[in-house]
Amino acid sequence: MTQTVSIGETVTLSCSVPDSFPKGPVLWFKGSGPSRELIYNFKEGLFPRVKEIGHITKAGNTDFSIRISEISLVDAGTYYCMKFKEGKPDREFQSGPGTQVSVIVLPSLPVVIGPLERALIGQTVNFSCMSYGFFPKDITLKWFKNGKEISSLQTHIVQMKNSNTYKISSTTEVVLTLQDFYSYVTCDVNHLSLHYPLQKNADLSETILVPSKMSIFEHLIPKNKINVICKAKKFYPEGIQLIWLNNGNISQIDKTLTSSMSSDGLYTV
């Protein structure tokens, strides 16, 4: 029998002993052989996290089940209910088949990190994803772009320092296109402790840089003056400022410009 329990929870270990067995104590052990660990003695000893459910006799059997609270990773293992025959000393009479207790720890929410700087259309950018603090080691991490799975460059699972839990990290790459203003990549982490995968998205719009195309128009106005118009087209992201230079010197800075977005996601001002 196998029971799976999360850290901090309580596990119940069942044991029923026929009343026809010879007189003698019942003990609970973790593990078998000379290195086994006494978990509970119904007659004596202090076992702060272990409680007996109660000696209920039913249909010629007595219940020696126990509950272990505040489960931690060190509690993983196989537990045996052992019947002893009274004597000097008591001798082992019969052991139960054992209950395997598996302890699981949920992974953290994934963290996705994109490039430090924006990149141009056609360039390749890397994304990394990390999740940590999980147990056991078996875990899967997948990458998706707009819901379609993409390959990872590398994935590593390592044991965390001073801990029995693990950390997974993975990297993928994406070539930016003009269609990616509304695209996103997803890091998908799945572990046996989860009912459904943990996911984290990263919007590619936060990565793309499209330099503006500049146009300058001029026409004469009365009193021999020239009206100069500067137009910035097809740029991304939206924030932009225009700096006017007169003979190489800054004459004006326009910071509060109202831009308009076209159907392709690019801006014009």
Contacts in CASP RR format, 6 or more apart in sequence:
PFRMAT RR
TARGET T0000
AUTHOR 0000-0000-0000
METHOD contacts of the structure
MODEL  1
MTQTVSIGETVTLSCSVPDSFPKGPVLWFKGSGPSRELIYNFKEGLFPRV
KEIGHITKAGNTDFSIRISEISLVDAGTYYCMKFKEGKPDREFQSGPGTQ
VSVIVLPSLPVVIGPLERALIGQTVNFSCMSYGFFPKDITLKWFKNGKEI
SSLQTHIVQMKNSNTYKISSTTEVVLTLQDFYSYVTCDVNHLSLHYPLQK
NADLSETILVPSKMSIFEHLIPKNKINVICKAKKFYPEGIQLIWLNNGNI
SQIDKTLTSSMSSDGLYTV
1 97 0 8 1.000
1 98 0 8 1.000
1 99 0 8 1.000
1 100 0 8 1.000
2 99 0 8 1.000
2 100 0 8 1.000
2 101 0 8 1.000
2 102 0 8 1.000
3 11 0 8 1.000
3 12 0 8 1.000
3 13 0 8 1.000
3 99 0 8 1.000
3 100 0 8 1.000
3 101 0 8 1.000
3 102 0 8 1.000
4 102 0 8 1.000
4 103 0 8 1.000
4 104 0 8 1.000
4 192 0 8 1.000
5 11 0 8 1.000
5 71 0 8 1.000
5 101 0 8 1.000
5 102 0 8 1.000
5 103 0 8 1.000
5 104 0 8 1.000
6 71 0 8 1.000
6 103 0 8 1.000
6 104 0 8 1.000
6 105 0 8 1.000
6 106 0 8 1.000
6 193 0 8 1.000
7 71 0 8 1.000
7 72 0 8 1.000
7 73 0 8 1.000
7 103 0 8 1.000
7 104 0 8 1.000
7 105 0 8 1.000
8 69 0 8 1.000
8 70 0 8 1.000
8 71 0 8 1.000
8 72 0 8 1.000
9 71 0 8 1.000
10 67 0 8 1.000
10 68 0 8 1.000
10 69 0 8 1.000
10 70 0 8 1.000
10 71 0 8 1.000
11 67 0 8 1.000
11 68 0 8 1.000
11 71 0 8 1.000
11 75 0 8 1.000
11 101 0 8 1.000
12 53 0 8 1.000
12 65 0 8 1.000
12 66 0 8 1.000
12 67 0 8 1.000
13 28 0 8 1.000
13 65 0 8 1.000
13 66 0 8 1.000
13 67 0 8 1.000
13 68 0 8 1.000
13 79 0 8 1.000
13 81 0 8 1.000
13 99 0 8 1.000
13 101 0 8 1.000
14 63 0 8 1.000
14 65 0 8 1.000
14 99 0 8 1.000
15 26 0 8 1.000
15 28 0 8 1.000
15 63 0 8 1.000
15 64 0 8 1.000
15 65 0 8 1.000
15 66 0 8 1.000
15 81 0 8 1.000
15 96 0 8 1.000
16 61 0 8 1.000
16 62 0 8 1.000
16 63 0 8 1.000
16 64 0 8 1.000
16 65 0 8 1.000
17 26 0 8 1.000
17 61 0 8 1.000
17 62 0 8 1.000
17 64 0 8 1.000
17 81 0 8 1.000
17 83 0 8 1.000
18 60 0 8 1.000
18 61 0 8 1.000
19 57 0 8 1.000
19 60 0 8 1.000
19 61 0 8 1.000
19 62 0 8 1.000
20 60 0 8 1.000
21 83 0 8 1.000
21 93 0 8 1.000
21 94 0 8 1.000
22 85 0 8 1.000
22 86 0 8 1.000
22 93 0 8 1.000
23 85 0 8 1.000
23 86 0 8 1.000
24 83 0 8 1.000
24 84 0 8 1.000
24 85 0 8 1.000
24 86 0 8 1.000
24 87 0 8 1.000
24 90 0 8 1.000
24 93 0 8 1.000
25 41 0 8 1.000
25 42 0 8 1.000
25 43 0 8 1.000
25 84 0 8 1.000
25 86 0 8 1.000
25 90 0 8 1.000
26 42 0 8 1.000
26 64 0 8 1.000
26 81 0 8 1.000
26 82 0 8 1.000
26 83 0 8 1.000
26 84 0 8 1.000
27 38 0 8 1.000
27 40 0 8 1.000
27 41 0 8 1.000
27 42 0 8 1.000
27 81 0 8 1.000
27 82 0 8 1.000
27 84 0 8 1.000
28 38 0 8 1.000
28 39 0 8 1.000
28 40 0 8 1.000
28 41 0 8 1.000
28 50 0 8 1.000
28 64 0 8 1.000
28 66 0 8 1.000
28 79 0 8 1.000
28 80 0 8 1.000
28 81 0 8 1.000
28 82 0 8 1.000
29 36 0 8 1.000
29 37 0 8 1.000
29 38 0 8 1.000
29 39 0 8 1.000
29 79 0 8 1.000
29 80 0 8 1.000
29 82 0 8 1.000
30 36 0 8 1.000
30 37 0 8 1.000
30 39 0 8 1.000
30 75 0 8 1.000
30 77 0 8 1.000
30 78 0 8 1.000
30 79 0 8 1.000
30 80 0 8 1.000
31 37 0 8 1.000
31 77 0 8 1.000
31 78 0 8 1.000
31 79 0 8 1.000
31 80 0 8 1.000
32 78 0 8 1.000
32 80 0 8 1.000
32 95 0 8 1.000
36 80 0 8 1.000
39 47 0 8 1.000
39 50 0 8 1.000
39 66 0 8 1.000
39 68 0 8 1.000
39 79 0 8 1.000
40 47 0 8 1.000
40 50 0 8 1.000
40 52 0 8 1.000
40 66 0 8 1.000
41 47 0 8 1.000
42 52 0 8 1.000
42 55 0 8 1.000
42 64 0 8 1.000
49 68 0 8 1.000
49 69 0 8 1.000
49 70 0 8 1.000
50 66 0 8 1.000
50 67 0 8 1.000
50 68 0 8 1.000
50 69 0 8 1.000
51 66 0 8 1.000
51 67 0 8 1.000
51 69 0 8 1.000
52 64 0 8 1.000
52 65 0 8 1.000
52 66 0 8 1.000
53 63 0 8 1.000
53 65 0 8 1.000
53 66 0 8 1.000
53 67 0 8 1.000
54 63 0 8 1.000
54 65 0 8 1.000
55 62 0 8 1.000
55 63 0 8 1.000
55 64 0 8 1.000
56 62 0 8 1.000
56 63 0 8 1.000
57 63 0 8 1.000
64 81 0 8 1.000
68 75 0 8 1.000
71 101 0 8 1.000
71 103 0 8 1.000
72 103 0 8 1.000
73 103 0 8 1.000
73 105 0 8 1.000
73 135 0 8 1.000
73 164 0 8 1.000
73 165 0 8 1.000
75 101 0 8 1.000
75 103 0 8 1.000
76 101 0 8 1.000
76 102 0 8 1.000
76 103 0 8 1.000
77 100 0 8 1.000
77 101 0 8 1.000
77 102 0 8 1.000
78 98 0 8 1.000
78 99 0 8 1.000
78 100 0 8 1.000
78 101 0 8 1.000
79 98 0 8 1.000
79 99 0 8 1.000
79 101 0 8 1.000
80 95 0 8 1.000
80 96 0 8 1.000
80 98 0 8 1.000
80 99 0 8 1.000
81 95 0 8 1.000
81 96 0 8 1.000
81 98 0 8 1.000
82 92 0 8 1.000
82 94 0 8 1.000
82 95 0 8 1.000
82 96 0 8 1.000
83 92 0 8 1.000
83 93 0 8 1.000
83 94 0 8 1.000
83 95 0 8 1.000
84 90 0 8 1.000
84 91 0 8 1.000
84 92 0 8 1.000
84 93 0 8 1.000
85 91 0 8 1.000
85 92 0 8 1.000
85 93 0 8 1.000
102 136 0 8 1.000
103 135 0 8 1.000
104 135 0 8 1.000
104 136 0 8 1.000
104 191 0 8 1.000
104 192 0 8 1.000
104 193 0 8 1.000
105 133 0 8 1.000
105 134 0 8 1.000
105 135 0 8 1.000
105 165 0 8 1.000
105 193 0 8 1.000
106 134 0 8 1.000
106 191 0 8 1.000
106 193 0 8 1.000
106 194 0 8 1.000
107 131 0 8 1.000
107 132 0 8 1.000
107 133 0 8 1.000
107 134 0 8 1.000
107 139 0 8 1.000
107 168 0 8 1.000
107 189 0 8 1.000
107 191 0 8 1.000
107 193 0 8 1.000
107 194 0 8 1.000
107 198 0 8 1.000
108 131 0 8 1.000
108 132 0 8 1.000
108 133 0 8 1.000
108 134 0 8 1.000
109 131 0 8 1.000
109 198 0 8 1.000
109 200 0 8 1.000
110 129 0 8 1.000
110 130 0 8 1.000
110 131 0 8 1.000
110 141 0 8 1.000
110 187 0 8 1.000
110 188 0 8 1.000
110 189 0 8 1.000
110 198 0 8 1.000
110 199 0 8 1.000
110 200 0 8 1.000
111 129 0 8 1.000
111 130 0 8 1.000
111 131 0 8 1.000
111 200 0 8 1.000
112 127 0 8 1.000
112 128 0 8 1.000
112 129 0 8 1.000
112 185 0 8 1.000
112 187 0 8 1.000
112 200 0 8 1.000
112 201 0 8 1.000
112 202 0 8 1.000
113 127 0 8 1.000
113 128 0 8 1.000
113 129 0 8 1.000
113 130 0 8 1.000
114 125 0 8 1.000
114 126 0 8 1.000
114 127 0 8 1.000
114 128 0 8 1.000
114 202 0 8 1.000
114 207 0 8 1.000
115 125 0 8 1.000
115 126 0 8 1.000
115 127 0 8 1.000
115 207 0 8 1.000
118 206 0 8 1.000
118 207 0 8 1.000
118 208 0 8 1.000
118 209 0 8 1.000
118 237 0 8 1.000
119 125 0 8 1.000
119 176 0 8 1.000
119 207 0 8 1.000
119 208 0 8 1.000
119 209 0 8 1.000
120 176 0 8 1.000
120 209 0 8 1.000
120 210 0 8 1.000
120 211 0 8 1.000
121 176 0 8 1.000
121 177 0 8 1.000
121 178 0 8 1.000
121 208 0 8 1.000
121 210 0 8 1.000
122 175 0 8 1.000
122 176 0 8 1.000
122 177 0 8 1.000
123 175 0 8 1.000
123 176 0 8 1.000
124 173 0 8 1.000
124 174 0 8 1.000
124 175 0 8 1.000
124 176 0 8 1.000
125 173 0 8 1.000
125 174 0 8 1.000
125 176 0 8 1.000
125 207 0 8 1.000
126 153 0 8 1.000
126 171 0 8 1.000
126 172 0 8 1.000
126 173 0 8 1.000
127 143 0 8 1.000
127 171 0 8 1.000
127 172 0 8 1.000
127 173 0 8 1.000
127 174 0 8 1.000
127 185 0 8 1.000
127 187 0 8 1.000
127 202 0 8 1.000
128 169 0 8 1.000
128 170 0 8 1.000
128 171 0 8 1.000
129 141 0 8 1.000
129 143 0 8 1.000
129 169 0 8 1.000
129 170 0 8 1.000
129 171 0 8 1.000
129 172 0 8 1.000
129 187 0 8 1.000
129 189 0 8 1.000
129 200 0 8 1.000
130 167 0 8 1.000
130 168 0 8 1.000
130 169 0 8 1.000
130 170 0 8 1.000
131 139 0 8 1.000
131 141 0 8 1.000
131 167 0 8 1.000
131 168 0 8 1.000
131 189 0 8 1.000
131 198 0 8 1.000
132 160 0 8 1.000
132 165 0 8 1.000
132 166 0 8 1.000
132 167 0 8 1.000
132 168 0 8 1.000
133 160 0 8 1.000
133 163 0 8 1.000
133 165 0 8 1.000
133 166 0 8 1.000
133 167 0 8 1.000
134 165 0 8 1.000
134 166 0 8 1.000
134 168 0 8 1.000
134 191 0 8 1.000
134 193 0 8 1.000
135 164 0 8 1.000
135 165 0 8 1.000
135 166 0 8 1.000
136 166 0 8 1.000
136 192 0 8 1.000
137 157 0 8 1.000
137 159 0 8 1.000
137 166 0 8 1.000
138 191 0 8 1.000
138 192 0 8 1.000
139 157 0 8 1.000
139 166 0 8 1.000
139 168 0 8 1.000
139 189 0 8 1.000
139 190 0 8 1.000
139 191 0 8 1.000
140 189 0 8 1.000
140 190 0 8 1.000
140 191 0 8 1.000
141 152 0 8 1.000
141 155 0 8 1.000
141 168 0 8 1.000
141 170 0 8 1.000
141 187 0 8 1.000
141 188 0 8 1.000
141 189 0 8 1.000
141 190 0 8 1.000
142 149 0 8 1.000
142 152 0 8 1.000
142 187 0 8 1.000
142 188 0 8 1.000
142 190 0 8 1.000
143 149 0 8 1.000
143 150 0 8 1.000
143 151 0 8 1.000
143 152 0 8 1.000
143 170 0 8 1.000
143 172 0 8 1.000
143 185 0 8 1.000
143 186 0 8 1.000
143 187 0 8 1.000
143 188 0 8 1.000
144 150 0 8 1.000
144 185 0 8 1.000
144 186 0 8 1.000
144 188 0 8 1.000
145 174 0 8 1.000
145 183 0 8 1.000
145 184 0 8 1.000
145 185 0 8 1.000
145 186 0 8 1.000
146 183 0 8 1.000
146 184 0 8 1.000
147 186 0 8 1.000
150 172 0 8 1.000
150 174 0 8 1.000
150 185 0 8 1.000
151 172 0 8 1.000
152 170 0 8 1.000
152 171 0 8 1.000
152 172 0 8 1.000
153 171 0 8 1.000
153 172 0 8 1.000
153 173 0 8 1.000
154 170 0 8 1.000
154 171 0 8 1.000
155 168 0 8 1.000
155 169 0 8 1.000
155 170 0 8 1.000
155 171 0 8 1.000
156 168 0 8 1.000
156 169 0 8 1.000
156 170 0 8 1.000
157 166 0 8 1.000
157 167 0 8 1.000
157 168 0 8 1.000
158 166 0 8 1.000
158 167 0 8 1.000
159 165 0 8 1.000
159 166 0 8 1.000
159 167 0 8 1.000
160 166 0 8 1.000
160 167 0 8 1.000
168 189 0 8 1.000
170 187 0 8 1.000
172 185 0 8 1.000
174 180 0 8 1.000
174 185 0 8 1.000
174 204 0 8 1.000
176 204 0 8 1.000
176 207 0 8 1.000
176 208 0 8 1.000
178 264 0 8 1.000
180 204 0 8 1.000
180 205 0 8 1.000
180 208 0 8 1.000
181 204 0 8 1.000
181 205 0 8 1.000
181 208 0 8 1.000
181 236 0 8 1.000
181 264 0 8 1.000
181 265 0 8 1.000
182 205 0 8 1.000
183 203 0 8 1.000
183 204 0 8 1.000
183 205 0 8 1.000
184 201 0 8 1.000
184 202 0 8 1.000
184 203 0 8 1.000
184 204 0 8 1.000
185 201 0 8 1.000
185 202 0 8 1.000
185 204 0 8 1.000
186 199 0 8 1.000
186 200 0 8 1.000
186 201 0 8 1.000
186 202 0 8 1.000
187 199 0 8 1.000
187 200 0 8 1.000
187 202 0 8 1.000
188 197 0 8 1.000
188 198 0 8 1.000
188 199 0 8 1.000
189 197 0 8 1.000
189 198 0 8 1.000
189 199 0 8 1.000
190 197 0 8 1.000
190 198 0 8 1.000
205 236 0 8 1.000
205 237 0 8 1.000
208 236 0 8 1.000
208 237 0 8 1.000
209 236 0 8 1.000
209 237 0 8 1.000
210 234 0 8 1.000
210 235 0 8 1.000
210 236 0 8 1.000
210 266 0 8 1.000
211 235 0 8 1.000
212 232 0 8 1.000
212 233 0 8 1.000
212 234 0 8 1.000
212 235 0 8 1.000
212 240 0 8 1.000
213 232 0 8 1.000
213 233 0 8 1.000
213 234 0 8 1.000
213 235 0 8 1.000
214 230 0 8 1.000
214 231 0 8 1.000
214 232 0 8 1.000
214 233 0 8 1.000
215 230 0 8 1.000
215 231 0 8 1.000
215 233 0 8 1.000
216 228 0 8 1.000
216 229 0 8 1.000
216 230 0 8 1.000
216 231 0 8 1.000
217 228 0 8 1.000
217 229 0 8 1.000
217 231 0 8 1.000
218 226 0 8 1.000
218 227 0 8 1.000
218 228 0 8 1.000
218 229 0 8 1.000
219 226 0 8 1.000
219 227 0 8 1.000
220 226 0 8 1.000
220 227 0 8 1.000
221 227 0 8 1.000
230 242 0 8 1.000
230 244 0 8 1.000
231 268 0 8 1.000
231 269 0 8 1.000
232 240 0 8 1.000
232 242 0 8 1.000
232 268 0 8 1.000
232 269 0 8 1.000
233 266 0 8 1.000
233 268 0 8 1.000
234 262 0 8 1.000
234 266 0 8 1.000
234 267 0 8 1.000
234 268 0 8 1.000
235 266 0 8 1.000
235 267 0 8 1.000
235 268 0 8 1.000
236 265 0 8 1.000
236 266 0 8 1.000
236 267 0 8 1.000
237 267 0 8 1.000
238 259 0 8 1.000
238 261 0 8 1.000
238 267 0 8 1.000
239 259 0 8 1.000
239 267 0 8 1.000
240 257 0 8 1.000
240 259 0 8 1.000
240 267 0 8 1.000
240 269 0 8 1.000
241 253 0 8 1.000
241 254 0 8 1.000
241 255 0 8 1.000
241 257 0 8 1.000
242 253 0 8 1.000
242 254 0 8 1.000
242 257 0 8 1.000
242 269 0 8 1.000
243 250 0 8 1.000
243 252 0 8 1.000
243 253 0 8 1.000
243 254 0 8 1.000
244 250 0 8 1.000
244 251 0 8 1.000
244 252 0 8 1.000
244 253 0 8 1.000
244 254 0 8 1.000
245 251 0 8 1.000
257 269 0 8 1.000
258 269 0 8 1.000
259 267 0 8 1.000
259 268 0 8 1.000
259 269 0 8 1.000
260 267 0 8 1.000
260 268 0 8 1.000
260 269 0 8 1.000
261 267 0 8 1.000
262 268 0 8 1.000
END
